[in-house]
Structure formats: C-alpha cells, structure tokens
Amino acid sequence: MNDITKVVDLVDAKLKALLDKYQFLVQENDILYSKIALLEQELAKEKDSKEVLEVKYNTLRIAKTIEGSKEDKRETKLKINALVREIDSCIGLLNE
C-alpha cells in the first residue's frame, strides 16, 4: 500500500509541475501574441509613413524637373512627352 501512495504522490507532483509549465506557456504565448500585434501595428505605420514619403519625394522630383534645371531638361522633356502621349491616348479612347 505504501508503494501505491508513493506512486500516486509522484504522479500528482508531476501533474502539478506539468500544469505549472502549461500555465507559464499560456501566459508566455499571450505575451508573444500581444508583441506580434504591436509589431504589426508598428509595421503598418512605417509602411504608411514610407508611402507618404515616397509620394512627397516623387512630387518634389517632378517639381524640380518642371522647374527646369539644366541637368534635368532632357528628363523634363521626356516627362512632358509622356504626359502628352497619355493625354492623346485618353482622348482617343474618349472618341471611340
């Protein structure tokens, strides 16, 4: 009978240890999911910020190109020609 109580006590101790580890892992999992959510929010903010900066950069580049600096005259002409071709194709589509 004494051996059975020892085995039961041993199983009980191991079960308590397993439950403690399980609770710890559940808490750690919750913390990690919270961190993932926070990092995803930060990533989304950074992507939005990047997109805003890219739009500002492209706008500034176009403004500088239109400004007509000597280095960018060729690029300005190419942009204008591309815009004219795009407008012509839109007019052609409207006429159909």
JOPERA-V907065 format. One record per residue. N is the residue number from 1. RES is the residue in one small letter. PHI is phi in whole degrees, 0 to 359 (NA if undefined). Layout:
BEGIN
{{N	RES	PHI} {N	RES	PHI}}
END
This chain:
BEGIN
{{1	m	NA} {2	n	296} {3	d	294} {4	i	293} {5	t	294} {6	k	295} {7	v	294} {8	v	296} {9	d	298} {10	l	294} {11	v	297} {12	d	298} {13	a	295} {14	k	293} {15	l	295} {16	k	297} {17	a	296} {18	l	296} {19	l	296} {20	d	297} {21	k	296} {22	y	298} {23	q	300} {24	f	299} {25	l	293} {26	v	296} {27	q	296} {28	e	297} {29	n	297} {30	d	299} {31	i	297} {32	l	294} {33	y	296} {34	s	297} {35	k	296} {36	i	298} {37	a	298} {38	l	296} {39	l	294} {40	e	294} {41	q	295} {42	e	297} {43	l	297} {44	a	297} {45	k	296} {46	e	294} {47	k	295} {48	d	298} {49	s	297} {50	k	297} {51	e	297} {52	v	298} {53	l	294} {54	e	295} {55	v	296} {56	k	297} {57	y	297} {58	n	296} {59	t	297} {60	l	296} {61	r	297} {62	i	294} {63	a	297} {64	k	294} {65	t	293} {66	i	292} {67	e	303} {68	g	92} {69	s	295} {70	k	300} {71	e	290} {72	d	258} {73	k	299} {74	r	298} {75	e	296} {76	t	296} {77	k	298} {78	l	296} {79	k	297} {80	i	297} {81	n	299} {82	a	296} {83	l	295} {84	v	296} {85	r	298} {86	e	295} {87	i	295} {88	d	299} {89	s	292} {90	c	294} {91	i	296} {92	g	298} {93	l	293} {94	l	292} {95	n	285} {96	e	286}}
END
